[in-house]
Amino acid sequence: MKRTLSSINQITEKIEAWVLMAAILIMMLNSNANAFGRYFFNQSVFFAEELNQFLIVSVTFIGMAYAVRKGRNIRMTAFYDMLGQRGRKALTLLITSTTAALMFYLSWQAVLYVQELQQLNRLSPALQFPVYIVYSIIPLGFFMAGLQYLSGFLLNILHREIYISDGLIEQKEC
């Protein structure tokens, strides 16, 4: 079980890192090309703003999954910190399981939304690109975040330590 989780984790981490790196790099190149064109040629790249919007969607939703993986997601710990080891473990199991369920539910709802966009055959204004293809990243991001929370839940079931995410164990404060 641990080996399967580790394999899934490695594959999804590479996908997340690649998508984030590529999206941010393309966004930078696109913005620089647009600024260069405006400054030197008095001509903007007509699709620059639209492309950056698509890339921001990718960075937002894949970045969410990546933040969960690295334990950098927002966590409110005022109540959590007052609990003992068993209470923190129980609360961690509750949080990871319910958040995983929520992420999978949102992923499903996003799939339905993307299907609706596909049926409407909506195209982006400048590029005339089917928007459902771009917005397909949303259910993927929710699904990958769900996998991370599910992985955290399973690790916390299988181990005595409290796992914040895969490979990230809660440190005891001195």
C-alpha positions as a Markdown table, in Angstrom:
| # | Residue | x | y | z |
|---|---|---|---|---|
| 1 | Met | 0.0 | 0.0 | 0.0 |
| 2 | Lys | 2.8 | 2.4 | 0.9 |
| 3 | Arg | 4.6 | 1.6 | -2.3 |
| 4 | Thr | 1.4 | 2.3 | -4.4 |
| 5 | Leu | 0.9 | 5.6 | -2.6 |
| 6 | Ser | 4.5 | 6.6 | -3.1 |
| 7 | Ser | 4.3 | 5.8 | -6.9 |
| 8 | Ile | 1.1 | 7.8 | -7.3 |
| 9 | Asn | 2.6 | 10.6 | -5.3 |
| 10 | Gln | 5.8 | 10.7 | -7.4 |
| 11 | Ile | 3.8 | 10.8 | -10.7 |
| 12 | Thr | 1.4 | 13.5 | -9.6 |
| 13 | Glu | 4.2 | 15.6 | -8.1 |
| 14 | Lys | 6.0 | 15.5 | -11.5 |
| 15 | Ile | 2.8 | 16.5 | -13.3 |
| 16 | Glu | 2.0 | 19.3 | -10.9 |
| 17 | Ala | 5.6 | 20.7 | -11.0 |
| 18 | Trp | 5.8 | 20.5 | -14.8 |
| 19 | Val | 2.4 | 22.2 | -15.3 |
| 20 | Leu | 3.2 | 25.0 | -12.8 |
| 21 | Met | 6.7 | 25.5 | -14.3 |
| 22 | Ala | 5.4 | 25.6 | -17.9 |
| 23 | Ala | 2.4 | 27.8 | -17.1 |
| 24 | Ile | 4.5 | 30.4 | -15.2 |
| 25 | Leu | 7.2 | 30.4 | -17.9 |
| 26 | Ile | 4.7 | 30.8 | -20.7 |
| 27 | Met | 3.0 | 33.6 | -18.7 |
| 28 | Met | 6.3 | 35.4 | -18.3 |
| 29 | Leu | 7.2 | 35.0 | -22.0 |
| 30 | Asn | 3.8 | 36.1 | -23.1 |
| 31 | Ser | 3.8 | 39.2 | -20.9 |
| 32 | Asn | 7.3 | 40.2 | -21.9 |
| 33 | Ala | 6.4 | 39.7 | -25.6 |
| 34 | Asn | 3.3 | 41.8 | -25.2 |
| 35 | Ala | 5.2 | 44.6 | -23.4 |
| 36 | Phe | 8.0 | 44.5 | -25.9 |
| 37 | Gly | 5.5 | 44.7 | -28.8 |
| 38 | Arg | 3.7 | 47.6 | -27.2 |
| 39 | Tyr | 6.9 | 49.5 | -26.4 |
| 40 | Phe | 8.8 | 49.0 | -29.6 |
| 41 | Phe | 6.1 | 48.5 | -32.2 |
| 42 | Asn | 3.0 | 50.2 | -30.7 |
| 43 | Gln | 1.3 | 46.8 | -31.2 |
| 44 | Ser | 0.1 | 44.5 | -28.5 |
| 45 | Val | -0.1 | 40.7 | -28.8 |
| 46 | Phe | -3.9 | 40.4 | -29.4 |
| 47 | Phe | -4.3 | 37.3 | -27.3 |
| 48 | Ala | -1.9 | 38.0 | -24.5 |
| 49 | Glu | -4.5 | 38.9 | -21.8 |
| 50 | Glu | -6.6 | 35.9 | -22.7 |
| 51 | Leu | -3.7 | 33.5 | -22.7 |
| 52 | Asn | -2.6 | 34.8 | -19.3 |
| 53 | Gln | -6.1 | 34.3 | -17.9 |
| 54 | Phe | -6.0 | 30.7 | -19.0 |
| 55 | Leu | -2.6 | 30.2 | -17.5 |
| 56 | Ile | -3.7 | 31.8 | -14.2 |
| 57 | Val | -6.5 | 29.2 | -14.0 |
| 58 | Ser | -3.9 | 26.4 | -14.4 |
| 59 | Val | -1.6 | 27.9 | -11.8 |
| 60 | Thr | -4.4 | 28.4 | -9.4 |
| 61 | Phe | -5.9 | 24.9 | -9.5 |
| 62 | Ile | -2.8 | 22.8 | -10.0 |
| 63 | Gly | -1.0 | 25.1 | -7.5 |
| 64 | Met | -3.7 | 24.2 | -4.9 |
| 65 | Ala | -2.8 | 20.5 | -5.2 |
| 66 | Tyr | 0.9 | 21.3 | -5.1 |
| 67 | Ala | 0.4 | 23.4 | -1.9 |
| 68 | Val | -1.4 | 20.6 | -0.2 |
| 69 | Arg | 1.4 | 18.2 | -1.2 |
| 70 | Lys | 4.0 | 20.5 | 0.3 |
| 71 | Gly | 2.0 | 21.2 | 3.5 |
| 72 | Arg | 1.7 | 24.8 | 2.5 |
| 73 | Asn | -2.0 | 25.0 | 2.5 |
| 74 | Ile | -3.8 | 27.2 | 5.0 |
| 75 | Arg | -4.3 | 25.5 | 8.3 |
| 76 | Met | -6.0 | 27.0 | 11.3 |
| 77 | Thr | -4.5 | 25.4 | 14.3 |
| 78 | Ala | -5.7 | 27.3 | 17.4 |
| 79 | Phe | -8.1 | 24.5 | 18.5 |
| 80 | Tyr | -5.8 | 21.8 | 17.1 |
| 81 | Asp | -2.8 | 23.0 | 19.1 |
| 82 | Met | -4.7 | 22.7 | 22.4 |
| 83 | Leu | -5.3 | 19.0 | 21.8 |
| 84 | Gly | -3.1 | 16.1 | 22.9 |
| 85 | Gln | -1.5 | 13.6 | 20.5 |
| 86 | Arg | -4.7 | 11.4 | 20.2 |
| 87 | Gly | -6.9 | 14.4 | 19.7 |
| 88 | Arg | -4.7 | 15.9 | 17.0 |
| 89 | Lys | -4.5 | 12.5 | 15.3 |
| 90 | Ala | -8.3 | 12.2 | 15.3 |
| 91 | Leu | -8.8 | 15.7 | 14.1 |
| 92 | Thr | -6.2 | 15.2 | 11.4 |
| 93 | Leu | -8.1 | 12.1 | 10.2 |
| 94 | Leu | -11.4 | 14.0 | 10.2 |
| 95 | Ile | -9.9 | 17.0 | 8.3 |
| 96 | Thr | -8.1 | 14.9 | 5.7 |
| 97 | Ser | -11.0 | 12.6 | 5.0 |
| 98 | Thr | -13.7 | 15.3 | 4.8 |
| 99 | Thr | -11.4 | 17.6 | 2.7 |
| 100 | Ala | -10.6 | 14.7 | 0.4 |
| 101 | Ala | -14.3 | 14.0 | 0.0 |
| 102 | Leu | -15.0 | 17.7 | -0.7 |
| 103 | Met | -12.2 | 17.9 | -3.3 |
| 104 | Phe | -13.5 | 14.9 | -5.1 |
| 105 | Tyr | -17.1 | 16.3 | -5.0 |
| 106 | Leu | -15.8 | 19.7 | -6.4 |
| 107 | Ser | -13.9 | 17.8 | -9.0 |
| 108 | Trp | -17.1 | 16.0 | -10.1 |
| 109 | Gln | -19.0 | 19.3 | -10.1 |
| 110 | Ala | -16.2 | 20.9 | -12.2 |
| 111 | Val | -16.5 | 18.0 | -14.7 |
| 112 | Leu | -20.2 | 18.7 | -15.1 |
| 113 | Tyr | -19.4 | 22.4 | -15.6 |
| 114 | Val | -16.8 | 21.6 | -18.3 |
| 115 | Gln | -19.2 | 19.2 | -20.0 |
| 116 | Glu | -21.8 | 22.1 | -20.0 |
| 117 | Leu | -19.2 | 24.4 | -21.6 |
| 118 | Gln | -18.5 | 21.7 | -24.2 |
| 119 | Gln | -22.1 | 21.4 | -25.1 |
| 120 | Leu | -22.4 | 25.2 | -25.4 |
| 121 | Asn | -19.4 | 25.1 | -27.7 |
| 122 | Arg | -18.2 | 28.3 | -26.2 |
| 123 | Leu | -15.0 | 29.8 | -27.7 |
| 124 | Ser | -12.6 | 32.3 | -26.3 |
| 125 | Pro | -12.9 | 35.7 | -27.8 |
| 126 | Ala | -9.4 | 36.3 | -29.1 |
| 127 | Leu | -8.1 | 32.9 | -29.9 |
| 128 | Gln | -11.4 | 31.2 | -30.8 |
| 129 | Phe | -10.2 | 28.3 | -28.7 |
| 130 | Pro | -12.8 | 26.0 | -27.0 |
| 131 | Val | -12.9 | 27.1 | -23.4 |
| 132 | Tyr | -13.9 | 23.7 | -22.1 |
| 133 | Ile | -10.4 | 22.4 | -22.9 |
| 134 | Val | -8.8 | 25.2 | -20.9 |
| 135 | Tyr | -11.2 | 24.8 | -18.0 |
| 136 | Ser | -10.6 | 21.0 | -17.9 |
| 137 | Ile | -7.7 | 21.9 | -15.6 |
| 138 | Ile | -10.1 | 22.8 | -12.9 |
| 139 | Pro | -11.5 | 19.2 | -12.2 |
| 140 | Leu | -7.9 | 17.9 | -12.6 |
| 141 | Gly | -6.6 | 20.3 | -9.9 |
| 142 | Phe | -9.5 | 19.4 | -7.5 |
| 143 | Phe | -8.9 | 15.7 | -8.2 |
| 144 | Met | -5.2 | 15.9 | -7.6 |
| 145 | Ala | -5.8 | 17.9 | -4.3 |
| 146 | Gly | -8.3 | 15.2 | -3.3 |
| 147 | Leu | -5.6 | 12.5 | -3.9 |
| 148 | Gln | -3.2 | 14.5 | -1.7 |
| 149 | Tyr | -5.7 | 14.7 | 1.2 |
| 150 | Leu | -6.6 | 11.0 | 0.7 |
| 151 | Ser | -3.0 | 10.1 | 0.8 |
| 152 | Gly | -2.6 | 12.1 | 4.0 |
| 153 | Phe | -5.6 | 10.3 | 5.5 |
| 154 | Leu | -4.2 | 6.9 | 4.6 |
| 155 | Leu | -0.8 | 7.7 | 5.9 |
| 156 | Asn | -2.3 | 8.8 | 9.2 |
| 157 | Ile | -4.3 | 5.6 | 9.4 |
| 158 | Leu | -1.2 | 3.5 | 8.7 |
| 159 | His | 1.3 | 5.3 | 10.9 |
| 160 | Arg | 1.5 | 6.5 | 14.5 |
| 161 | Glu | 3.0 | 9.8 | 13.6 |
| 162 | Ile | 0.8 | 12.7 | 12.3 |
| 163 | Tyr | 1.4 | 13.3 | 8.6 |
| 164 | Ile | 0.6 | 16.8 | 7.4 |
| 165 | Ser | 1.2 | 15.5 | 3.8 |
| 166 | Asp | 3.2 | 12.7 | 2.2 |
| 167 | Gly | 6.7 | 12.9 | 3.6 |
| 168 | Leu | 5.9 | 15.8 | 6.0 |
| 169 | Ile | 5.4 | 14.7 | 9.6 |
| 170 | Glu | 4.2 | 17.1 | 12.2 |
| 171 | Gln | 7.1 | 18.3 | 14.4 |
| 172 | Lys | 6.6 | 18.3 | 18.1 |
| 173 | Glu | 7.1 | 21.7 | 19.7 |
| 174 | Cys | 9.6 | 21.9 | 22.5 |
